[in-house]
Amino acid sequence: MVLSVKTLNQFYGGSHTLWDVDLNVTTGSRTCLMGRNGMGKTTLLKCIMGLLPATNGGITFEGIDLLKQSAEERARMGIGYVPQGREIFPQLTVEENLRVGLGIRKNGARSIPARIYELFPVLKQMLHRRGGDLSGGQQQQLAIGRALVLEPKLLILDEPTEGIQPNIVHEIGDIILRLNKEEGLTVLLVEQKLPFARRVASEFCILDKGRKVAGGSISELSDQFVRAHLSV
């Protein structure tokens, strides 16, 4: 088990946002966190990354208690995070954005892995362009590339297809599957697009009003679950 969340509760101001959430992400899996807007998915990811405090419960990564670690230390342990909205540095060049991840690497490597340019050839072509000048799809590829600079064991993606043109959406799906298959990278993603989730994920977990209401193999994601918890 690479990541384990046990009876996690989180309060945001006076609101109880996560209620006794359990989530197990097995090594080598591709787990999709699903649910309508405002159901606690991003909150859960931020608790895992140390960007929001958990009120009680537990989170472990490879058996180590994450709640005792800072956000930076969690990244250093091998968790790559691509936040919703990408959050690249618009004034920095593509290369400078990628280099940001190098400072967090545990082994102190100071060069961007060649694998990043192999996966995202467009980043090599635009190395000296400012991040803010890239299209939405290119910025998402940059955000994923920056997380992969860490050479993480677990990659967490928050809505990687949001606001992106269909051909790039398909490419991102291909890259997630390739990294998982070729390198054994474990993936946890939040995704609203059902066809993408069915194509890319091996497991699913549905949150509804901050509670886990369903989970299992992606093949078990029935139309009944979709109607009850995902349809708008």
C-alpha positions as CSV (number, residue, x, y, z in Angstrom):
1,M,0.0,0.0,0.0
2,V,1.6,3.3,-1.1
3,L,-1.0,5.6,0.4
4,S,-3.5,5.0,3.2
5,V,-6.1,7.5,4.5
6,K,-7.9,6.4,7.6
7,T,-11.1,7.9,9.1
8,L,-9.9,11.4,8.0
9,N,-11.9,14.4,9.2
10,Q,-11.4,18.0,8.2
11,F,-13.1,21.2,9.2
12,Y,-12.9,24.4,7.1
13,G,-14.0,27.3,9.3
14,G,-17.3,26.1,10.8
15,S,-17.9,23.5,7.9
16,H,-17.2,19.8,8.3
17,T,-15.7,19.1,4.9
18,L,-14.4,15.5,5.2
19,W,-16.3,12.9,7.2
20,D,-14.3,9.7,8.3
21,V,-12.9,9.3,4.8
22,D,-11.0,6.0,4.1
23,L,-8.9,5.7,0.9
24,N,-6.3,3.0,0.1
25,V,-4.1,3.5,-3.0
26,T,-2.2,0.4,-3.8
27,T,1.3,0.4,-5.4
28,G,1.1,0.6,-9.2
29,S,-2.6,1.5,-9.3
30,R,-4.4,4.4,-11.0
31,T,-7.0,5.6,-8.6
32,C,-9.6,8.1,-9.7
33,L,-11.3,10.3,-7.0
34,M,-14.8,11.2,-8.3
35,G,-17.8,13.3,-7.3
36,R,-19.7,16.4,-8.1
37,N,-18.2,19.9,-7.5
38,G,-17.8,20.9,-3.9
39,M,-17.8,17.3,-2.5
40,G,-14.4,17.4,-0.9
41,K,-12.1,15.9,-3.6
42,T,-9.6,18.8,-3.7
43,T,-9.8,19.2,0.1
44,L,-8.7,15.6,0.4
45,L,-5.8,16.0,-1.9
46,K,-4.7,19.2,-0.1
47,C,-4.8,17.3,3.2
48,I,-2.6,14.5,1.7
49,M,-0.1,17.1,0.5
50,G,-0.1,19.1,3.8
51,L,-1.6,22.2,2.3
52,L,-4.7,21.9,4.6
53,P,-4.6,20.6,8.2
54,A,-6.5,17.3,8.9
55,T,-8.6,17.6,12.1
56,N,-8.2,14.0,13.0
57,G,-7.6,10.6,11.4
58,G,-4.5,9.3,9.7
59,I,-2.6,9.5,6.4
60,T,0.4,7.3,5.8
61,F,2.8,7.1,2.7
62,E,4.7,3.8,2.5
63,G,3.9,3.3,6.1
64,I,5.2,6.7,7.3
65,D,2.9,9.1,9.1
66,L,2.4,12.0,6.7
67,L,0.7,14.2,9.3
68,K,4.0,14.8,11.0
69,Q,5.7,16.0,7.8
70,S,5.7,19.4,6.2
71,A,4.3,19.9,2.6
72,E,7.9,20.2,1.3
73,E,9.0,17.0,3.1
74,R,6.0,15.1,1.6
75,A,7.2,16.1,-1.9
76,R,10.7,15.1,-1.0
77,M,9.4,11.7,0.1
78,G,8.3,11.1,-3.5
79,I,4.8,12.6,-3.9
80,G,4.4,14.7,-7.0
81,Y,1.4,17.1,-7.0
82,V,-0.3,18.9,-10.0
83,P,-2.9,21.2,-8.5
84,Q,-6.1,22.3,-10.0
85,G,-5.5,25.3,-12.2
86,R,-1.9,24.2,-12.8
87,E,-0.2,27.0,-10.8
88,I,2.8,27.3,-13.0
89,F,4.9,30.5,-12.7
90,P,3.8,32.6,-15.7
91,Q,6.8,35.0,-15.6
92,L,9.3,32.2,-15.6
93,T,10.5,30.3,-18.7
94,V,9.5,26.7,-19.2
95,E,13.0,25.6,-18.2
96,E,12.9,27.7,-15.0
97,N,9.5,26.2,-14.1
98,L,10.9,22.7,-14.5
99,R,14.0,23.6,-12.4
100,V,11.8,24.6,-9.5
101,G,11.2,20.9,-8.9
102,L,14.9,20.2,-8.8
103,G,15.3,22.0,-5.5
104,I,13.0,19.6,-3.7
105,R,14.6,16.4,-5.0
106,K,16.0,14.2,-2.3
107,N,19.1,13.1,-4.2
108,G,20.1,16.7,-5.1
109,A,20.3,16.0,-8.9
110,R,20.6,19.3,-10.7
111,S,19.6,18.5,-14.2
112,I,16.1,18.1,-15.7
113,P,15.6,14.4,-16.5
114,A,15.7,13.7,-20.3
115,R,12.5,11.7,-19.8
116,I,10.5,14.9,-19.3
117,Y,11.4,16.1,-22.9
118,E,10.7,12.6,-24.3
119,L,7.2,12.6,-22.7
120,F,6.5,16.2,-23.6
121,P,8.4,17.2,-26.8
122,V,6.6,20.6,-26.8
123,L,8.4,21.6,-23.6
124,K,11.8,21.1,-25.3
125,Q,10.7,23.3,-28.2
126,M,9.4,26.0,-25.9
127,L,12.2,25.8,-23.3
128,H,12.8,29.6,-23.3
129,R,9.2,30.7,-23.6
130,R,7.5,32.2,-20.6
131,G,5.0,29.9,-18.9
132,G,2.3,32.5,-19.2
133,D,2.7,32.5,-23.0
134,L,1.8,28.8,-23.4
135,S,-1.7,27.5,-24.2
136,G,-3.8,25.8,-21.5
137,G,-2.9,22.4,-22.7
138,Q,0.8,23.2,-22.9
139,Q,0.7,24.7,-19.3
140,Q,-0.8,21.5,-18.1
141,Q,1.9,19.5,-19.7
142,L,4.4,21.8,-18.0
143,A,2.7,21.4,-14.6
144,I,2.9,17.6,-15.0
145,G,6.5,17.8,-16.2
146,R,7.4,19.9,-13.2
147,A,5.9,17.3,-10.8
148,L,7.8,14.5,-12.7
149,V,11.1,16.3,-12.2
150,L,10.9,14.9,-8.7
151,E,10.8,11.4,-10.1
152,P,8.0,10.6,-7.7
153,K,6.6,7.3,-6.5
154,L,3.1,8.7,-6.4
155,L,1.7,11.3,-8.8
156,I,-1.4,13.3,-7.7
157,L,-3.3,15.2,-10.3
158,D,-6.3,17.5,-9.6
159,E,-8.5,17.6,-12.7
160,P,-5.7,17.4,-15.3
161,T,-8.2,17.7,-18.2
162,E,-10.0,20.8,-17.1
163,G,-10.3,23.4,-19.8
164,I,-8.0,21.6,-22.2
165,Q,-8.5,20.8,-25.9
166,P,-9.5,17.2,-26.7
167,N,-6.3,16.1,-28.4
168,I,-4.2,17.2,-25.4
169,V,-6.6,15.4,-23.1
170,H,-6.0,12.2,-25.0
171,E,-2.2,12.8,-24.9
172,I,-2.3,13.3,-21.1
173,G,-4.2,10.0,-20.8
174,D,-1.6,8.3,-22.9
175,I,1.2,9.7,-20.8
176,I,-0.4,8.6,-17.5
177,L,-0.9,5.1,-18.8
178,R,2.7,5.0,-20.2
179,L,4.2,6.1,-16.9
180,N,2.2,3.6,-15.0
181,K,3.0,0.7,-17.3
182,E,6.7,1.5,-18.1
183,E,7.8,2.9,-14.7
184,G,5.2,1.5,-12.3
185,L,4.2,5.0,-11.2
186,T,1.2,5.0,-8.9
187,V,-1.4,7.7,-9.8
188,L,-4.1,9.3,-7.8
189,L,-6.3,11.7,-9.8
190,V,-9.4,13.8,-9.5
191,E,-11.4,13.7,-12.7
192,Q,-14.9,14.8,-13.8
193,K,-14.8,13.5,-17.4
194,L,-16.3,10.0,-17.2
195,P,-14.8,8.6,-20.5
196,F,-11.3,9.8,-19.4
197,A,-11.7,8.2,-16.0
198,R,-12.9,4.9,-17.4
199,R,-10.0,4.9,-19.9
200,V,-7.2,5.9,-17.5
201,A,-8.2,4.6,-14.0
202,S,-7.9,1.1,-12.6
203,E,-9.8,2.0,-9.4
204,F,-12.3,4.6,-8.4
205,C,-13.5,6.3,-5.2
206,I,-16.6,8.5,-5.0
207,L,-17.0,11.3,-2.5
208,D,-20.5,12.8,-1.8
209,K,-20.8,15.7,0.6
210,G,-17.4,14.8,2.1
211,R,-18.1,11.1,2.6
212,K,-16.9,8.1,0.7
213,V,-19.9,6.5,-0.8
214,A,-18.5,4.0,-3.2
215,G,-15.2,2.5,-4.5
216,G,-13.6,-0.4,-6.2
217,S,-12.3,-1.5,-9.6
218,I,-13.2,0.9,-12.4
219,S,-15.1,-1.9,-14.1
220,E,-17.5,-1.8,-11.1
221,L,-18.4,1.9,-11.7
222,S,-22.0,1.2,-12.7
223,D,-24.5,3.5,-14.3
224,Q,-26.4,3.4,-11.0
225,F,-23.4,4.9,-9.2
226,V,-23.0,7.5,-12.0
227,R,-26.7,8.5,-11.8
228,A,-26.7,8.6,-8.0
229,H,-23.4,10.5,-7.3
230,L,-22.0,11.9,-10.5
231,S,-24.7,13.1,-12.8
232,V,-25.4,16.9,-12.6
